[in-house]
């Protein structure tokens, strides 16, 4: 009897140690992330536009701060890799530099003049434009754990464009800004369907039994240009840091 009890205790101890040293892999996970980024647009000339006009826009347009985000579900293929699919909002676009305004001269309409700040401080002296593209995105990503905390992630997002706007910002002598936003009615129309490629490297800086937090340097660009058939077309490129939580 004593031998049987000792054998059972030994077996129970071995099973307990094995369970502790060989943890099961949690198959499903869920998460949410935001992607604050700087987006600029690469201009493509089909050859029919004056190169001087292309140069003007290259010198006038600059990057714009954008914010995207998603929620997702992930499936662990093994200890090293996983697949995920998400649903989220994506914002891209760019903006112009501040451009000085000129007004037609009542005496000679061919010339222009700017208002004197001492007498006309309420008048706008500069203007800038912000171009905004609002999309729904469905990303599919593959993630590979380089180490316990470092990982690489890449994939493709399907993008559905639902709105495009232009924000005009008037700036007066005192630096006061007056923004107004309108729907972008430019032609040809923007693509409704597009795709983007994503590549990033991340670091899990907090881990617990309930959730983990991570940060990821990321770059994203569309596979197609924004418009179909435009003579002077654009392709957005977004570079930033993804901040996420995984449970």
Backbone as CSV, one residue per row, in Angstrom:
resi,resn,N_x,N_y,N_z,CA_x,CA_y,CA_z,C_x,C_y,C_z
1,UNK,0.828,-1.205,0.000,0.000,0.000,0.000,0.864,1.258,0.000
2,UNK,1.900,1.201,0.832,2.818,2.338,0.898,3.483,2.575,-0.437
3,UNK,3.852,1.487,-1.113,4.488,1.603,-2.434,3.544,2.227,-3.445
4,UNK,2.254,1.854,-3.399,1.257,2.396,-4.329,1.085,3.893,-4.102
5,UNK,1.019,4.293,-2.832,0.844,5.725,-2.515,2.037,6.537,-2.992
6,UNK,3.245,5.998,-2.767,4.456,6.694,-3.219,4.493,6.791,-4.740
7,UNK,4.061,5.737,-5.412,4.037,5.737,-6.883,3.060,6.776,-7.407
8,UNK,1.863,6.863,-6.781,0.863,7.862,-7.191,1.362,9.282,-6.965
9,UNK,2.026,9.483,-5.824,2.576,10.814,-5.541,3.645,11.193,-6.550
10,UNK,4.498,10.240,-6.912,5.547,10.494,-7.891,4.956,10.806,-9.253
11,UNK,3.921,10.068,-9.640,3.270,10.291,-10.938,2.611,11.666,-10.987
12,UNK,1.938,12.012,-9.886,1.281,13.326,-9.815,2.297,14.459,-9.891
13,UNK,3.449,14.279,-9.221,4.500,15.297,-9.241,5.063,15.484,-10.641
14,UNK,5.301,14.369,-11.356,5.835,14.429,-12.717,4.864,15.134,-13.649
15,UNK,3.557,14.799,-13.545,2.533,15.438,-14.379,2.483,16.940,-14.103
16,UNK,2.585,17.296,-12.811,2.529,18.714,-12.430,3.710,19.488,-12.997
17,UNK,4.911,18.902,-12.884,6.113,19.565,-13.408,6.040,19.692,-14.916
18,UNK,5.562,18.646,-15.591,5.438,18.666,-17.053,4.460,19.736,-17.505
19,UNK,3.355,19.874,-16.795,2.352,20.883,-17.152,2.901,22.289,-16.997
20,UNK,3.773,22.450,-15.980,4.333,23.781,-15.751,5.424,24.134,-16.748
21,UNK,6.193,23.149,-17.164,7.316,23.413,-18.070,6.918,23.348,-19.536
22,UNK,5.736,22.818,-19.846,5.265,22.738,-21.229,3.895,23.397,-21.337
23,UNK,3.848,24.736,-21.355,2.566,25.441,-21.393,1.882,25.267,-22.751
24,UNK,0.551,25.248,-22.708,-0.215,25.154,-23.948,-0.195,26.493,-24.669
25,UNK,-0.270,26.418,-25.985,-0.283,27.622,-26.805,-1.715,28.103,-26.963
26,UNK,-1.969,29.333,-26.564,-3.290,29.927,-26.733,-3.497,30.219,-28.222
27,UNK,-4.532,29.612,-28.795,-4.716,29.694,-30.242,-5.241,31.062,-30.707
28,UNK,-6.269,31.567,-30.047,-6.904,32.803,-30.493,-6.548,33.977,-29.596
29,UNK,-6.428,35.133,-30.218,-6.184,36.356,-29.482,-6.929,37.509,-30.141
30,UNK,-7.108,38.584,-29.410,-7.810,39.750,-29.932,-7.042,41.005,-29.536
31,UNK,-7.187,42.043,-30.326,-6.437,43.241,-30.028,-7.005,44.485,-30.681
32,UNK,-6.411,45.605,-30.345,-6.770,46.899,-30.928,-5.504,47.732,-31.015
33,UNK,-5.420,48.583,-32.030,-4.233,49.413,-32.205,-4.560,50.705,-32.929
34,UNK,-3.724,51.702,-32.699,-3.818,52.982,-33.399,-2.502,53.198,-34.148
35,UNK,-2.589,53.942,-35.237,-1.419,54.164,-36.089,-1.263,55.651,-36.381
36,UNK,-0.701,56.432,-35.434,-0.368,57.832,-35.749,0.815,57.853,-36.705
37,UNK,0.699,58.650,-37.765,1.737,58.598,-38.789,1.844,59.896,-39.555
38,UNK,2.909,59.992,-40.311,3.122,61.095,-41.247,2.938,60.543,-42.661
39,UNK,2.013,61.137,-43.405,1.705,60.645,-44.749,2.081,61.685,-45.800
40,UNK,2.809,61.246,-46.798,3.085,62.095,-47.958,2.646,61.343,-49.202
41,UNK,2.566,62.049,-50.327,2.086,61.418,-51.560,3.121,61.563,-52.671
42,UNK,3.421,60.451,-53.313,4.347,60.431,-54.438,3.574,60.767,-55.704
43,UNK,4.015,61.799,-56.419,3.325,62.247,-57.616,3.825,61.477,-58.837
44,UNK,2.886,61.052,-59.660,3.197,60.317,-60.893,2.608,61.063,-62.075
45,UNK,3.468,61.461,-63.017,3.055,62.159,-64.238,2.990,61.159,-65.388
46,UNK,1.844,61.101,-66.078,1.722,60.157,-67.192,2.394,60.663,-68.466
47,UNK,3.022,61.841,-68.378,3.737,62.396,-69.522,3.001,63.502,-70.238
48,UNK,1.733,63.698,-69.912,0.933,64.715,-70.600,0.895,66.046,-69.855
49,UNK,1.434,66.086,-68.636,1.410,67.305,-67.829,2.762,68.001,-67.909
50,UNK,2.732,69.324,-68.013,3.950,70.133,-68.064,4.835,69.805,-66.857
51,UNK,6.097,69.459,-67.076,7.002,69.143,-65.960,7.123,70.271,-64.944
52,UNK,6.943,71.527,-65.390,7.004,72.654,-64.453,5.845,72.591,-63.455
53,UNK,4.670,72.152,-63.929,3.527,72.015,-63.032,3.757,70.878,-62.036
54,UNK,4.339,69.787,-62.512,4.671,68.676,-61.626,5.672,69.120,-60.563
55,UNK,6.674,69.895,-60.963,7.670,70.392,-60.032,7.032,71.324,-59.004
56,UNK,6.081,72.158,-59.472,5.393,73.079,-58.556,4.708,72.316,-57.430
57,UNK,3.984,71.248,-57.775,3.262,70.488,-56.757,4.228,69.719,-55.864
58,UNK,5.333,69.240,-56.436,6.335,68.550,-55.616,6.940,69.489,-54.575
59,UNK,7.083,70.763,-54.932,7.658,71.744,-54.016,6.625,72.320,-53.055
60,UNK,5.337,72.256,-53.433,4.273,72.869,-52.629,3.680,71.910,-51.615
61,UNK,3.532,70.642,-51.985,2.875,69.671,-51.110,3.864,69.047,-50.123
62,UNK,3.422,68.892,-48.884,4.256,68.307,-47.830,3.441,67.253,-47.077
63,UNK,4.107,66.548,-46.174,3.459,65.480,-45.408,2.437,66.051,-44.431
64,UNK,1.472,65.218,-44.080,0.409,65.599,-43.146,0.281,64.534,-42.055
65,UNK,-0.024,64.963,-40.831,-0.270,64.011,-39.757,-1.595,63.303,-39.994
66,UNK,-1.585,61.982,-39.891,-2.790,61.183,-40.079,-2.923,60.186,-38.932
67,UNK,-4.128,59.674,-38.743,-4.388,58.721,-37.672,-5.316,57.627,-38.172
68,UNK,-4.868,56.392,-38.030,-5.660,55.229,-38.406,-5.753,54.285,-37.216
69,UNK,-6.624,53.280,-37.317,-6.749,52.322,-36.226,-7.579,51.127,-36.635
70,UNK,-7.466,50.052,-35.851,-8.219,48.842,-36.157,-8.395,47.977,-34.912
71,UNK,-9.382,47.088,-34.980,-9.516,45.979,-34.046,-9.293,44.709,-34.856
72,UNK,-8.809,43.646,-34.196,-8.462,42.462,-34.962,-8.563,41.194,-34.124
73,UNK,-8.601,40.066,-34.830,-8.518,38.744,-34.214,-7.310,38.044,-34.811
74,UNK,-6.535,37.350,-33.969,-5.335,36.665,-34.444,-5.393,35.185,-34.068
75,UNK,-4.747,34.371,-34.906,-4.696,32.928,-34.669,-3.235,32.490,-34.670
76,UNK,-2.793,31.880,-33.586,-1.415,31.433,-33.462,-1.209,30.130,-34.232
77,UNK,-0.384,30.187,-35.263,-0.065,28.994,-36.031,0.855,28.076,-35.238
78,UNK,1.788,28.663,-34.526,2.710,27.946,-33.644,3.316,28.968,-32.684
79,UNK,4.372,28.584,-31.978,4.973,29.495,-31.005,5.606,30.717,-31.655
80,UNK,5.952,30.610,-32.917,6.693,31.676,-33.595,5.837,32.588,-34.465
81,UNK,4.742,32.096,-34.992,4.026,32.876,-36.001,2.517,32.862,-35.791
82,UNK,1.875,33.869,-36.355,0.421,33.998,-36.250,-0.134,34.753,-37.447
83,UNK,-1.415,34.560,-37.699,-2.159,35.282,-38.722,-3.242,36.112,-38.050
84,UNK,-3.536,37.285,-38.612,-4.589,38.122,-38.043,-5.401,38.778,-39.144
85,UNK,-6.656,39.063,-38.831,-7.533,39.809,-39.735,-8.237,40.872,-38.912
86,UNK,-8.371,42.069,-39.486,-8.921,43.167,-38.719,-9.942,43.984,-39.493
87,UNK,-10.481,44.967,-38.824,-11.413,45.913,-39.417,-11.148,47.266,-38.778
88,UNK,-10.973,48.300,-39.603,-10.646,49.591,-39.021,-10.857,50.765,-39.949
89,UNK,-10.493,51.928,-39.445,-10.578,53.196,-40.182,-9.176,53.632,-40.576
90,UNK,-9.053,54.133,-41.792,-7.763,54.623,-42.278,-7.921,56.042,-42.820
91,UNK,-6.993,56.912,-42.428,-6.959,58.283,-42.940,-5.612,58.535,-43.594
92,UNK,-5.619,58.995,-44.841,-4.393,59.380,-45.528,-4.591,60.760,-46.149
93,UNK,-3.561,61.261,-46.811,-3.647,62.562,-47.453,-2.334,63.316,-47.332
94,UNK,-2.364,64.579,-47.725,-1.211,65.449,-47.555,-1.696,66.884,-47.417
95,UNK,-0.793,67.845,-47.453,-1.176,69.237,-47.317,-0.185,70.109,-48.067
96,UNK,-0.586,71.354,-48.300,0.308,72.303,-48.956,1.022,73.135,-47.901
97,UNK,2.105,73.747,-48.305,2.758,74.745,-47.463,1.866,75.988,-47.411
98,UNK,2.152,76.889,-46.457,1.435,78.159,-46.437,1.758,78.939,-47.708
99,UNK,0.708,79.385,-48.390,0.888,80.137,-49.635,0.379,81.557,-49.446
100,UNK,1.181,82.516,-49.862,0.796,83.915,-49.700,-0.317,84.258,-50.674
101,UNK,-1.313,84.989,-50.150,-2.430,85.427,-50.981,-2.132,86.791,-51.578
102,UNK,-2.577,86.989,-52.804,-2.483,88.311,-53.440,-3.857,88.687,-53.925
103,UNK,-4.104,89.967,-54.019,-5.430,90.472,-54.384,-5.294,91.412,-55.566
104,UNK,-6.306,91.390,-56.455,-6.221,92.225,-57.654,-6.255,93.701,-57.284
105,UNK,-5.452,94.459,-58.000,-5.343,95.891,-57.760,-6.464,96.606,-58.519
106,UNK,-7.212,97.493,-57.820,-8.332,98.190,-58.455,-7.881,99.108,-59.586
107,UNK,-6.638,99.586,-59.496,-6.135,100.476,-60.532,-5.649,99.671,-61.732
108,UNK,-4.901,98.635,-61.480,-4.379,97.795,-62.556,-4.597,96.338,-62.162
109,UNK,-5.635,95.696,-62.687,-6.027,94.346,-62.287,-4.983,93.302,-62.655
110,UNK,-4.011,93.685,-63.513,-2.978,92.713,-63.880,-1.977,92.509,-62.743
111,UNK,-1.911,93.458,-61.825,-0.975,93.360,-60.713,-1.656,92.836,-59.472
112,UNK,-0.909,92.726,-58.416,-1.465,92.275,-57.155,-0.831,93.037,-56.015
113,UNK,-1.477,92.973,-54.862,-0.902,93.628,-53.705,-1.304,92.846,-52.465
114,UNK,-0.571,93.048,-51.383,-0.914,92.446,-50.095,-1.321,93.555,-49.148
115,UNK,-2.226,93.214,-48.219,-2.713,94.219,-47.299,-1.658,94.610,-46.268
116,UNK,-1.697,95.852,-45.845,-0.804,96.366,-44.813,-1.321,95.876,-43.459
117,UNK,-0.456,95.240,-42.680,-0.885,94.654,-41.418,-1.403,95.711,-40.433
118,UNK,-0.952,96.953,-40.571,-1.373,97.987,-39.616,-2.782,98.475,-39.896
119,UNK,-3.288,98.255,-41.102,-4.619,98.746,-41.443,-5.601,97.627,-41.760
120,UNK,-5.106,96.434,-42.041,-5.997,95.359,-42.464,-5.608,94.035,-41.804
121,UNK,-5.455,94.052,-40.478,-4.968,92.860,-39.791,-5.966,91.721,-39.805
122,UNK,-7.246,91.994,-40.111,-8.250,90.936,-40.091,-8.301,90.172,-41.409
123,UNK,-7.635,90.658,-42.431,-7.660,89.995,-43.724,-6.685,88.823,-43.747
124,UNK,-7.080,87.786,-44.472,-6.203,86.618,-44.623,-5.025,86.975,-45.523
125,UNK,-3.845,86.577,-45.095,-2.645,86.839,-45.886,-2.068,85.571,-46.498
126,UNK,-2.397,84.402,-45.888,-1.891,83.126,-46.377,-2.997,82.084,-46.348
127,UNK,-2.809,81.037,-47.126,-3.764,79.941,-47.159,-2.996,78.627,-47.304
128,UNK,-3.529,77.574,-46.707,-2.986,76.234,-46.908,-4.158,75.278,-47.098
129,UNK,-3.899,74.158,-47.772,-4.941,73.176,-48.032,-4.515,71.814,-47.492
130,UNK,-5.467,71.142,-46.850,-5.241,69.789,-46.358,-6.169,68.836,-47.114
131,UNK,-5.571,67.808,-47.700,-6.332,66.827,-48.473,-6.502,65.566,-47.636
132,UNK,-7.751,65.141,-47.461,-8.062,64.039,-46.554,-8.791,62.918,-47.295
133,UNK,-8.304,61.697,-47.141,-8.936,60.522,-47.742,-9.366,59.601,-46.600
134,UNK,-10.666,59.325,-46.520,-11.230,58.525,-45.436,-11.604,57.147,-45.972
135,UNK,-11.085,56.106,-45.310,-11.251,54.743,-45.811,-11.640,53.770,-44.707
136,UNK,-12.288,52.680,-45.121,-12.456,51.497,-44.285,-11.400,50.490,-44.728
137,UNK,-10.684,49.892,-43.785,-9.628,48.954,-44.145,-9.874,47.581,-43.515
138,UNK,-9.507,46.529,-44.264,-9.558,45.154,-43.773,-8.161,44.566,-43.940
139,UNK,-7.331,44.637,-42.905,-5.953,44.139,-43.009,-5.842,42.643,-42.694
140,UNK,-4.978,41.963,-43.436,-4.615,40.572,-43.155,-3.100,40.547,-42.983
141,UNK,-2.634,40.174,-41.786,-1.219,40.252,-41.443,-0.652,38.895,-41.025
142,UNK,0.620,38.720,-41.315,1.383,37.581,-40.809,2.454,38.129,-39.874
143,UNK,2.547,37.561,-38.680,3.507,38.027,-37.681,4.448,36.899,-37.301
144,UNK,5.741,37.232,-37.192,6.761,36.240,-36.832,7.561,36.756,-35.647
145,UNK,7.637,35.950,-34.600,8.382,36.324,-33.393,9.871,36.053,-33.579
146,UNK,10.636,37.126,-33.679,12.086,37.002,-33.810,12.699,36.531,-32.501
147,UNK,12.166,37.022,-31.401,12.583,36.614,-30.062,11.350,36.685,-29.173
148,UNK,11.549,36.629,-27.870,10.421,36.657,-26.957,9.658,37.972,-27.040
149,UNK,10.348,39.069,-27.345,9.694,40.379,-27.373,9.726,41.065,-28.742
150,UNK,10.709,40.754,-29.578,10.798,41.385,-30.894,10.071,40.542,-31.943
151,UNK,9.415,41.230,-32.876,8.690,40.522,-33.936,8.698,41.340,-35.227
152,UNK,8.413,40.657,-36.321,8.240,41.306,-37.628,6.827,41.006,-38.109
153,UNK,6.220,41.991,-38.801,4.847,41.796,-39.273,4.670,42.436,-40.653
154,UNK,3.991,41.738,-41.519,3.712,42.261,-42.848,2.387,41.732,-43.347
155,UNK,1.864,42.394,-44.386,0.600,41.925,-44.930,-0.010,42.914,-45.897
156,UNK,-1.255,42.651,-46.239,-1.986,43.450,-47.225,-3.315,43.892,-46.633
157,UNK,-3.688,45.135,-46.905,-4.980,45.660,-46.470,-5.853,45.942,-47.684
158,UNK,-7.103,45.534,-47.602,-8.094,45.927,-48.604,-8.720,47.238,-48.151
159,UNK,-8.763,48.226,-49.041,-9.169,49.579,-48.671,-10.409,49.988,-49.460
160,UNK,-11.440,50.432,-48.753,-12.666,50.942,-49.358,-12.760,52.435,-49.046
161,UNK,-12.622,53.260,-50.055,-12.687,54.704,-49.880,-14.150,55.160,-49.846
162,UNK,-14.531,55.910,-48.806,-15.924,56.356,-48.702,-16.078,57.873,-48.673
163,UNK,-14.966,58.617,-48.498,-15.088,60.075,-48.466,-13.738,60.723,-48.724
164,UNK,-13.774,61.880,-49.408,-12.572,62.674,-49.672,-12.925,64.142,-49.462
165,UNK,-12.132,64.837,-48.668,-12.428,66.227,-48.361,-11.188,67.096,-48.512
166,UNK,-11.430,68.394,-48.654,-10.367,69.397,-48.684,-10.653,70.410,-47.583
167,UNK,-9.674,70.629,-46.713,-9.801,71.638,-45.666,-8.961,72.848,-46.040
168,UNK,-9.632,73.992,-46.225,-8.936,75.252,-46.503,-8.708,75.988,-45.190
169,UNK,-7.474,76.397,-44.950,-7.135,77.116,-43.722,-6.639,78.511,-44.093
170,UNK,-7.424,79.535,-43.749,-7.031,80.925,-43.991,-6.299,81.448,-42.753
171,UNK,-5.189,82.146,-42.975,-4.352,82.649,-41.884,-4.217,84.162,-42.026
172,UNK,-4.553,84.908,-40.960,-4.468,86.362,-41.049,-3.125,86.869,-40.511
173,UNK,-2.975,88.217,-40.451,-1.716,88.829,-40.030,-1.330,88.430,-38.608
174,UNK,-2.333,88.185,-37.775,-2.070,87.853,-36.385,-1.836,86.364,-36.162
175,UNK,-1.878,85.595,-37.227,-1.670,84.159,-37.102,-2.918,83.373,-36.790
176,UNK,-4.077,84.028,-36.738,-5.330,83.328,-36.485,-5.712,82.490,-37.701
177,UNK,-6.195,81.272,-37.432,-6.521,80.352,-38.513,-8.026,80.116,-38.580
178,UNK,-8.566,80.149,-39.803,-9.989,79.892,-40.022,-10.140,78.737,-40.993
179,UNK,-10.436,77.535,-40.480,-10.555,76.374,-41.366,-11.985,76.192,-41.882
180,UNK,-12.099,75.629,-43.055,-13.392,75.236,-43.604,-13.175,73.993,-44.464
181,UNK,-14.051,73.009,-44.306,-13.891,71.724,-44.979,-15.039,71.483,-45.949
182,UNK,-14.701,71.052,-47.154,-15.688,70.746,-48.177,-15.338,69.425,-48.859
183,UNK,-16.326,68.831,-49.478,-16.124,67.583,-50.198,-15.225,67.819,-51.402
184,UNK,-14.300,66.910,-51.636,-13.392,67.001,-52.784,-14.136,66.522,-54.026
185,UNK,-14.442,67.455,-54.923,-15.211,67.146,-56.127,-14.328,67.065,-57.368
186,UNK,-13.019,66.955,-57.193,-12.101,66.931,-58.329,-12.319,65.686,-59.180
187,UNK,-11.981,65.796,-60.440,-12.100,64.676,-61.375,-10.722,64.332,-61.926
188,UNK,-10.508,63.066,-62.352,-11.414,61.926,-62.223,-11.687,61.589,-60.768
189,UNK,-12.698,60.760,-60.536,-13.059,60.392,-59.182,-12.007,59.478,-58.551
190,UNK,-11.996,59.457,-57.224,-11.069,58.601,-56.498,-11.496,57.133,-56.617
191,UNK,-10.522,56.249,-56.552,-10.824,54.815,-56.571,-11.631,54.449,-55.321
192,UNK,-12.659,53.639,-55.530,-13.425,53.134,-54.391,-12.692,51.979,-53.724
193,UNK,-12.005,51.167,-54.523,-11.297,49.993,-54.016,-9.806,50.113,-54.293
194,UNK,-9.015,49.867,-53.273,-7.568,49.894,-53.417,-6.962,48.867,-52.456
195,UNK,-5.658,48.699,-52.533,-4.950,47.777,-51.642,-3.676,48.458,-51.160
196,UNK,-3.209,48.047,-50.011,-1.956,48.598,-49.490,-1.092,47.485,-48.926
197,UNK,0.222,47.682,-49.024,1.176,46.769,-48.417,1.715,47.359,-47.137
198,UNK,1.912,46.519,-46.135,2.388,46.957,-44.824,3.604,46.147,-44.408
199,UNK,4.562,46.809,-43.776,5.728,46.123,-43.236,6.172,46.846,-41.974
200,UNK,6.424,46.061,-40.924,6.847,46.690,-39.680,7.623,45.753,-38.775
201,UNK,8.321,46.356,-37.818,9.067,45.624,-36.803,8.665,46.184,-35.448
202,UNK,8.294,45.285,-34.522,7.758,45.746,-33.256,8.431,45.150,-32.035
203,UNK,8.057,45.704,-30.884,8.615,45.285,-29.597,7.493,45.244,-28.568
204,UNK,7.328,44.104,-27.909,6.339,43.958,-26.843,6.977,44.429,-25.543
205,UNK,6.571,45.604,-25.066,7.242,46.202,-23.914,6.558,45.888,-22.589
206,UNK,5.372,45.255,-22.636,4.718,44.821,-21.400,3.964,43.536,-21.665
207,UNK,4.124,42.559,-20.765,3.432,41.285,-20.881,2.897,40.864,-19.531
208,UNK,1.665,40.348,-19.531,1.081,39.763,-18.330,0.209,38.592,-18.756
209,UNK,-0.393,37.931,-17.801,-1.259,36.798,-18.128,-2.563,37.239,-18.780
210,UNK,-2.889,38.528,-18.662,-4.147,39.036,-19.201,-3.993,39.733,-20.545
211,UNK,-2.937,40.519,-20.693,-2.772,41.274,-21.934,-1.313,41.665,-22.111
212,UNK,-1.017,42.161,-23.303,0.325,42.672,-23.604,0.206,43.976,-24.372
213,UNK,1.235,44.820,-24.254,1.298,46.101,-24.953,2.509,46.093,-25.875
214,UNK,2.352,46.683,-27.062,3.447,46.669,-28.021,3.494,47.961,-28.819
215,UNK,4.664,48.219,-29.389,4.880,49.360,-30.283,5.605,48.850,-31.520
216,UNK,5.210,49.373,-32.677,5.749,48.853,-33.934,6.026,49.976,-34.917
217,UNK,7.272,50.053,-35.400,7.596,50.970,-36.486,7.005,50.388,-37.768
218,UNK,6.269,51.215,-38.532,5.506,50.667,-39.657,5.531,51.600,-40.861
219,UNK,5.533,50.997,-42.039,5.403,51.742,-43.290,4.304,51.105,-44.116
220,UNK,3.491,51.937,-44.755,2.369,51.455,-45.554,2.228,52.297,-46.813
221,UNK,1.951,51.652,-47.937,1.706,52.383,-49.180,0.707,51.609,-50.023
222,UNK,-0.090,52.319,-50.799,-1.080,51.660,-51.646,-0.412,51.018,-52.853
223,UNK,-1.032,49.963,-53.355,-0.515,49.306,-54.547,-0.968,50.024,-55.811
224,UNK,-2.102,50.728,-55.736,-2.621,51.494,-56.870,-2.629,52.974,-56.526
225,UNK,-2.557,53.814,-57.547,-2.627,55.249,-57.321,-4.044,55.653,-56.959
226,UNK,-4.215,56.853,-56.397,-5.500,57.253,-55.830,-6.618,57.355,-56.855
227,UNK,-6.269,57.736,-58.077,-7.295,57.911,-59.098,-6.999,57.044,-60.313
228,UNK,-8.030,56.741,-61.053,-7.894,55.957,-62.264,-7.998,56.891,-63.464
229,UNK,-6.890,57.008,-64.207,-6.904,57.845,-65.407,-6.498,59.281,-65.197
230,UNK,-6.026,59.629,-64.003,-5.581,61.005,-63.766,-4.225,61.228,-64.425
231,UNK,-4.035,62.403,-65.046,-2.766,62.708,-65.714,-1.650,62.958,-64.697
232,UNK,-2.027,63.555,-63.576,-1.074,63.786,-62.486,-1.639,63.067,-61.256
233,UNK,-1.101,61.881,-60.999,-1.679,61.003,-59.986,-0.819,60.973,-58.734
234,UNK,-1.357,60.368,-57.665,-0.647,60.340,-56.390,-0.794,58.985,-55.711
235,UNK,0.266,58.603,-54.989,0.262,57.366,-54.213,0.694,57.708,-52.788
236,UNK,-0.182,57.511,-51.795,0.174,57.860,-50.409,1.137,56.864,-49.780
237,UNK,2.055,57.381,-48.972,2.994,56.569,-48.200,2.907,57.049,-46.754
238,UNK,2.640,56.115,-45.829,2.479,56.459,-44.416,3.583,55.804,-43.594
239,UNK,4.254,56.608,-42.770,5.328,56.109,-41.913,5.042,56.573,-40.484
240,UNK,5.042,55.613,-39.552,4.738,55.994,-38.174,4.933,54.858,-37.207
241,UNK,4.328,54.991,-36.021,4.455,54.020,-34.940,3.064,53.488,-34.579
242,UNK,2.908,52.177,-34.664,1.679,51.521,-34.230,1.754,51.260,-32.726
243,UNK,0.710,51.622,-32.007,0.616,51.342,-30.571,-0.587,50.425,-30.360
244,UNK,-0.359,49.278,-29.732,-1.426,48.309,-29.637,-1.499,47.563,-28.326
245,UNK,-2.659,46.913,-28.125,-2.873,46.041,-26.984,-3.404,44.721,-27.515
246,UNK,-2.913,43.625,-26.926,-3.311,42.281,-27.340,-3.769,41.494,-26.121
247,UNK,-4.931,40.820,-26.244,-5.436,40.010,-25.141,-5.638,38.568,-25.585
